[in-house]
Structure formats: C-alpha cells, structure tokens
C-alpha cells in the first residue's frame, strides 16, 4: 500500500478550474445512468449530427404535405417561360410579407433564343395560404387546392427557374423528394432483412451453412455493381407504371446491398455464440430463432442503426444515378435523378445553369445522413 507521504498531489488554481469540463467528465463516468441516457448525452455532444437529424426529420415529416407546400403541381407547364431564370423575392416590402418581381421575355433576333429581364418597378405580392393551381388529395382523401404560397395573380413564381418544358424547378424538387427519399428506406428494409437473416444464421450455426452463405456473399460482391444495376434496370418492362418501376428499383437496390451487413452480422455472431448467456439459453431449451432474435441481435443493434443511416445515402445516390442515365424512374414520375437527366445536355447547362439545382438537395441529404450516422455510431458506444 502506498503511504500518504509518497502520494502526489496536484494543486489546481481557481483560475484554471473549468467547471463545465468537470461536469462533462462526470457525465462520462456516470456509469449508473441508464444506457439510453448515456447514448442521448453523447449524441447531443455531436452538434453536426444533431443538426443533421433535425434537418432530416423535418424533411421526412414534410413529405405528406408537399402538395400544400409547393406552389406548382409537378407537371404544370408554362410554355412562355421555358428555361426561365430564378425570380427575385423580397420580404417585408411595400407592406407585404413577400413580393416577387415579374420576368418579361423577349426573343433575341440574332440567336432566336428567349431573353428574360426582371422588371424591378412592378413588385407583385405573393399570396399566402391561397387557393391556386390544380386540385390535389391530401393523404389521398381530402380534396383541396389550398397552398402555402401561390404565384401572383397573372404572374409567375419560379424561385429556382424553369426547365426545358416550362415547369417550375423548385416545385419539382419538392415533389421529387418523395420518391428519392423513400427509395432509400425501402431499399434498406430489404437489404437489412436479407443481411440480418443470412448473417445471423451463418454466424450462429457455422459449418456448412456458414460456408454456403459466405460463398453467396463473395459471388454477389464480386459482381460489378453499376453494370449490374444498369442490366437489371434495363430489364424492367417499358409498359410498367411509375409506381411499379419505383418498387422494382427499390428492390434492385436492396438486393445488391446486403452482403456487407451480412458479413458484419456473421463476424459478430461468431463471437456472441460463445457468450455465457447464449449457452444458458441453449441449455434452457430456447430455439435458435429465439436465441438469435431475442438474445444476440439486440447486442448488435447499435451497429445496425449506424449502418442503416450510412447506407441510405448509397440508395439515394443509386436511384439518382439510374434515373440520370435514363434507366431508373420514368416520366411522369418525378425524382431528383430524373430532373438531373436534363443536365446531360452540356450546352443547356452552360446557358441555363439553374437546371443543375437538383444536385443541391442530393448533396445536402447525403451529407446529413453521413453526419447523423457518424454521431449515432459514436453515441451507441457511450462507455468508450
């Protein structure tokens, strides 16, 4: 035992004492707190993950109300404003909450292209909570044409410009979020179902079962992903409707994404099956399904949550790439990838750069999911 005379004491001056850092250190060693409290505390310290989580929750909660939020219907056209540039909006102007300035189009006699000029002398108030545009069904039941904000009477409201058919890009981005964001959720549900079942069975039973599962994983992972996506997407019948194509694309993305998760589950289960509580459950006569689902899988849940949030961006990018190449969703469906298909015309991109604006929500959503996944991965291990 060490004598008190040999002990080392460190003097900390009042100026050097950091109360906040001391409280944070107490949080880190508060091992008596429930696990979910420790996870929540650690997640809140990852500010970028918290902001990303709030951003994603807000987007997904808004999806059912897109028809109310967007000023135009996705297929609504205005032939006089083809490739119209973004309009300027001012707030709290002339006693109105928001006004926009009309765009006047003329024909350039030298290039025979439309030229647009903004008339700043005629501000037009933007109606708020007004009835305009085609009717829609809220939640598929309530018929209405009430919108959060509408174009001025007799005017336009192209906040991000218009595309080659005179459709509002801002409204189409909002409508396209429904398919582009939900395709990731469906794909993850499919890939996780396959990965958890095959990986869990291979890791728990081992032997010949493990051998067959590992060979299947190696075969799928050896296939070139993008050409396989293109081949399977091209095999979808051309006469299928947009909804059928959407679900088929989701299934294709899910079927090709399960091997990584299956290998992670297998390696974890190989270690967990030797734990005492697993042996005790086996001695008590529990079935393999109950042991895997009720005893082993919860110990792997932290990795599953983090993997899900990190895999969804890959699904979104996969759908965007397929639709961009013309092998994904098809009109009249609306997605971010379909909108970016217009950017294949480099001449149009040079003259009308606003047609590439659908890239912005793709980048923001992918970054938000990555930041959220990093925060959840760190928070799920609060004792590290």
N, C-alpha and C positions, 0 to 999 in steps of 0.2 A: 504494500500500500504506500502511496506517495505521501510524504509529510507535507504539512501545510507550509513549512518553510521553503520547500522546494517548488511549490506551485508558482506558476507565473500569472501575474495579474496585470491587466492592461487598463490604463486609465483612458477614459473617453471624455473629452471636454464637452460642455453643454453646447458649444457652437458646432461641434462635429456630429452631434447626435441627430439622426434622421428618424423622426417618429414614424413617418409614412413607410420608409423601408423596413423599419422594425415590425410594423403591423403586417406588412406583406410577408415577412419571414415567418410570422406567427401563423398566417394563413397556410403557408406551405407545410408547416409541421403539424397542423391541426388534423391529425390522423383519426381523431374520434368523430369528426363530422361525417355525415352520410356521403356515400360515393357521388351521388348526383350533385350534391352541394360543391364538392371539390371540383367536379367536372365543370360546373357552371362558373365557378370563380375563375378557373384557369381560362375558360373560353372568353370571359369578359375582358381579360387582360390582352387578348389578341384583338386590338381595335379594328384592324383591317378586316378580320373575319367577321366581327360583329356588324360592321357597316355593310359588308357583302351579304350577310344573312338577312338583314333588314331590307336591302335592295331586292333580293330575290323573292322574299316573302311578299313584298309589295307588288312585284310584277305578277306573280302567280295568283294573288288574290284579285288582281285587276282583270285577268283573262276572261272571266264570265261577263264582264261589263264593257268589253271592247266596243261593241256596237253603240253603247251610250257615250263612251269617251271619244271615239274617233269622229271627226267632223264629216267624213265621207264614207260611203259604202266602198268595199274593196274593188268592185268592178265599175264604179261610177266614173264616167268619162266626160271630158270637155274638149271637143275637137279644136276649139280655138286656143287652147293653152297646152299644146303638145311641146314637151321639153321646156315648160315654163320654169324660170328660176325661182328660188325661195323668196317668199314675200317678207317684207319687214313688218314687225309688230312692235308697237309701243304701248306701255302700260301707264295708266293714270294720266291720260291725255284728253284735253278738251272735256273734262267732266265725265269721261267714260273709263271703265276699268281697263279695257284693251281696245286698241284700234289697229287696223291694218291699212296699208296704202295700196291702191289698185295698180295693177300691171296692165299696161297698154301695149298691144302687139302691132307691129308693122312688118312689112315684107321688104327685105333688102334686095333691091333690084339688081345688084351685082352678083350676089351669091344665091339669091332666091330662097333664103332662109328667113325664118321668123326672127324678128328682133323685139326684145321686150324692154320697156323702160318703165321705171317706177314713178308714179305721179305723187309727189310728197305734198302737193297742195290740196289734196282731197282725202283726208283721213276718213275711213269708214269704220264705224263702231262694230265690234264683234259681238253678236247676240250670245248671251249666256243662258243656259237652260231653256233652249228654244226648240220648237218643232221644225225639222227640216230634213230633206233627203228622203230616200226610200224607207219604208217601214221595216222593222226587224222584230224578232221574237226574243224577248229577254228570258233566258233559261228555257227557251223553246216553247214557252207558254204565253207570256204576256206580250201582246202586240203593241208596238209603240214606234214613234219616230222622234221621241224626245232625245236630245243630245246635249252633252255638257257645254259645248260651244259650236256655233254654226258659222258658215260663211256669211258675210254681209249680204243683205238683200240685193240681188242683181250683181254681186261681186264674187270674188274667189278668196280662198284661204289655203294657199299651198305653202305651208310652213317650211317644207323641205323640197319644194319644187314639184314638178310633174314629170311623168315618164313619157315614153315614146307614143303612148296611146292617150295621153292627157289625163292619166289617173294620178290622184294625189299620193305622193310617196310616203308622207307622214302617216296617213291613214292605213296604207297598205302595210307599212312596217308594223303597226299596232295589230292589225288583223293577222299578219303572218306570224306574230309571236305565238299564237295559239298552236299552230302545227309545229313550229320549230322548237318550242319549249316542251311540248308534251311528247314529242317523239323520243326525247331522251329518257323521260320517265318510263314509258312503255318498254323501250329497249333495255333499260336497266332491270326492270322487273323480270323480263325474260332471261337475260344473261345471268342474273343473280340466282334465279330459281334453278337453272341448269348447273351453274357453278357450285352452288352450295350442296346440291344433292349428290352430284358426281364426286366432288372433292371430299365431302363428308363420308360417303360410302367407301371411297378408296383409302382414306386415312384411317378409318375405324377398322375395316376388315383386313386391309393389306392383301398380301398374297397375289393370287391370280386376278382378283378384282382390281387391285391396285395396278397391276401390270396392264390390263386392258384399258383402264381409264387413262393412264399415263401415255400409252401409245396413241389413243384418240386425241389427247391434248397436243402431242407432238405433231400429229398429222395436220390438225387444224392450224396450229401456229406456224407450220412450215409453208402454208399456202400464202401467196402474195395477197395482202388484204384488199388494196384498192382495185386490182383487176378482178378479184372475186366479187367485190361489191358491184362493179360495173356489169359483170356477166349475169349475176342474179337479178339485178335491177332491169337489165335489158330483156330478161325472160318474162317479165310481168306483162300479161296481155294488154294490148293497146286499148281494148274496149272496156277496161275496168274503170269504175268511177273513182273520183278523187279520194273518197273515204277508204275504199278497198286498197288503193295504191298506198295510202298513208299507213295503214296497218301492216301491209306487206313490207314496206320499207322498215318499219319499226321491228318487225320480226327478223328481217335480214340482219339489221344492225345488232340485235340481241343475240342471234345465233352465232355470230362471229366474235363476240366479245367475252365469252365465258371462260376460255382456257386459263387466263391469268388468275382469275379469282379461284378457280378450281385447284390450281397448284398451291395457292396460298392456304386455302382451307385444308388441303391434304397434309401439307407440312405441319400445320398447327395441330391437326388431329392425331398425327403420328406421335406427337409429344403428349397430348392430353390423355390419350387412351391408357397411358401408364400411370396416371394420377390415382391416388387412393380413393377419391370419391367416385371415380369411374369403376374401379374394381369393386367397391362396395355396392354400387348399383347393379353390377352384373351378378354379384353373389345373392342379392335380394330378388333376382329373377326379372329385372327390368328388361324390356325388349330392346333390341338395337335401335329402333326408331325413337323410342323414348330417351334412351341414353344420349343419342346424337342431338335430338331436338331440345330436350329439357335440361341436359347437364353440360354438354360440350359446346353447343352452338352459342349459348349466352356468353361464354368466356371469350368468344371470338367476335362479339358484336361490335366492339369499338373499331376493329379493323374494317368490318363490313360497312359501318356508317361512313367512315372516311373514304373507303374505296368507292362507295356509291356517289358521293359528291364529286370525287375526282374523275369518275367515269362518265358522268352525264355530259360534260363538255365534249368528250370524244364522240358521243352520239350526235350531239347538235352539229358538230363540225362534219360528221359523216353525212348527215342529211343535207347540209348546206352544199357539200362538195358534189353529191349526186345530183341534186336539183340544179346546181350551177352548170353541170355538164349535160343537162337535159335528160338524165336517166333516173331522176327521183320523182318527186311530186309533179303533177301535170296541171296546167290550167283546166278549169277555173279555180283550182286550189291556189292559196296564197301562202308562201313561205319566204323566209329571208333568202334562201338559196335560189328560188325561182326569180326573185327580184334582182339578184346579182347576175342572173343569166343575161340581162340586158348589157352588163359590163363586158361581155365578150366582144362587143364592137368597140375596138380601141379608138376609132375615130369619134364615136359618140361620147366616149369617156373624156377625150381631150376637149371637146366642145362643151359638153354638159357634165361636168364632174360630179354634180349632185346625185347622179344615178347610182353612185357607189356608196351613198349614205347608209344602205342596209348593212354595210360592214361594221358600222359603229355599234349597233346593239349586239351583233355576234361577238365582237371583241369584248364588250363590257360584260356580257353574261358569262363568257368562258373564263374571264379573269375573276369574276365574282365567285364562280363555283370553285375555282382553284384556291382562292384565298380562304373560302369557307372550309374546304376540305383540309387545308393545312391547319386551320385553327381547331377543327374538330379532332384531327389526328393527334395534335398536342394535348388537347383537353381531355381526351379519353384515357390518357395515362397520367393522372394527377399526382402519382407518387414518384414520378421520375425526377 
